[in-house]
Amino acid sequence: MPLSNAQTRDIQSLLHPYTNLVKLRETGPVIFERGKDYIEGMAGLWCTALGWGEEALIEVAAEQMRKLSYGHIFAGRSHEPAIALAEKLKDIAPFPVGKVFFANSGSEANDSQIKLFWYANNARGLTKAKKFISRTKAYHGVTMAAASLTGLAGNHRSFDLPLDFVRFADCPHYYRNAMPGESEAEFVARLAKNLTDLIEKEGADTIAAMIAEPVMGAGGVIIPPKGYFDAIVKVLGRHGIPLVDDEVITGFGRTGNWFGAATYGFEPATMTIAKALSSAYLPISAVLISPEISEAIEEESGRIGTFGHGFTYSAHPVAAAVALKTIEIYQERDIVGHVRHVAPRFLARLAKLGEHPLVGETQGVGLLGGIEIVADKATKTSFDPSKTAALTIARFIEEEGLITRPLLGDRIALCPPLVITEAEIDELFDRFEKGLAKGLDWAKKEGAKLG
Ligand SMILES: Cc1ncc(COP(=O)(O)O)c(C=O)c1O
């Protein structure tokens, strides 16, 4: 099909993230005008928890723009939306929080995490503690330091990354990474042992923190096996290493609790939040910092004369007002309760997809799901990467009016807005199944071994 005018204008001027830009010249982009016509099975990029067209958020933004469209919080200035949002976040955080630092994206917040730890550690005389432990397949963003924490080759190759302050621990994906015959408990024990070995090899005093997503998102929606966080937290505790909790996807009800930390029963030292913080109506992110680390940062700023970190748009008043209203809506409408109510339906339909000959594994928690496409279920053999199986099937699913997200490892993610109803969940999976049926015809032509 010839490209439309808008598609031609697009490829002449836009540099698209996560795109094969050569292929795009032929296919052109899919251009969306408004949040309609499709079921958005990904809430955009795992972010618009309240869906589109939430008038209360639109009104708050307009009101705040009229009142104070911009104000910064540098050098002792402040404004009410920043203060009120920080207070609210301290209130709902699942661990004691001293101070809140605001940024504009998950990447900036994770970059800030690293700097905050370095700064606080220098203040506390922990001058060797610079390294961060991350995990293979982790996703923590794309700025220089955050991309270094990301454990995906596509974010490193040809970018001269990762920087050398990062060490990678194992990805906790039982289906793919367990040894033959290894039970889930044995798998967890092995990963904990490997983490201990890594820390001891590097020297615990050289490590600033370990960063982890409660559920790995962009790495494939990888749900940790039972007991994983207990085991990891014990290892970190034994070595005095703090845990940085990246809740950019899992925060604000996604897993059936306010935060993934509650779902998996751990208490971090700091936390990164973004995305659903404002239901993506405006860009805003935050780092929640334990009292101990907050105090160390404050003391160091006194010694040096300044805390030399912050963005022009840190705690932008319009974004902060929208985020505050978003959290109030979550509370007023009991969004977490709603997720708990509809999640069993979502998870049951997700599990049913596992019976399909092309589906090797499904994993889910709350309203987050991952589906792995395989060429041979019995042997867990993947399609040849040149077949781009997950991408191909996601396109068939999109033809049925459902937006999903194909990820590496031929996994397809589902992360619908948290306000989805049971009837909409059924519609979502009906469309998924129709797309999958088309995928089966395609796979047969490709000679897949369908057991
Ligand atoms: C867990 C996690 N951390 C960090 C980020 C980076 O956020 P941003 O794209 O806003 O920089 C993402 C984005 O998807 C994410 O999923």
The ligand as an SDF file (V2000), in Angstrom:
LIG
                    3D

 16 16  0  0  0  0  0  0  0  0999 V2000
   11.0100   -0.7790   34.9600 C   0  0  0  0  0  0  0  0  0  0  0  0
   11.3260    0.4260   34.1320 C   0  0  0  0  0  0  0  0  0  0  0  0
   12.2510    1.3020   34.5500 N   0  0  0  0  0  0  0  0  0  0  0  0
   12.5550    2.3930   33.8510 C   0  0  0  0  0  0  0  0  0  0  0  0
   11.9490    2.6710   32.6540 C   0  0  0  0  0  0  0  0  0  0  0  0
   12.3430    3.8790   31.8730 C   0  0  0  0  0  0  0  0  0  0  0  0
   11.3370    4.7860   31.8940 O   0  0  0  0  0  0  0  0  0  0  0  0
   11.2920    5.9700   30.7820 P   0  0  0  0  0  0  0  0  0  0  0  0
   10.9730    5.3120   29.4770 O   0  0  0  0  0  0  0  0  0  0  0  0
   10.1960    6.8580   31.3010 O   0  0  0  0  0  0  0  0  0  0  0  0
   12.6100    6.6420   30.8050 O   0  0  0  0  0  0  0  0  0  0  0  0
   10.9700    1.7960   32.1780 C   0  0  0  0  0  0  0  0  0  0  0  0
   10.2760    2.0650   30.8990 C   0  0  0  0  0  0  0  0  0  0  0  0
    9.5650    1.2530   30.3790 O   0  0  0  0  0  0  0  0  0  0  0  0
   10.6560    0.6370   32.9190 C   0  0  0  0  0  0  0  0  0  0  0  0
    9.7590   -0.2550   32.4780 O   0  0  0  0  0  0  0  0  0  0  0  0
  1  2  1  0
  2  3  1  0
  2 15  2  0
  3  4  2  0
  4  5  1  0
  5  6  1  0
  5 12  2  0
  6  7  1  0
  7  8  1  0
  8  9  2  0
  8 10  1  0
  8 11  1  0
 12 13  1  0
 12 15  1  0
 13 14  2  0
 15 16  1  0
M  END
$$$$
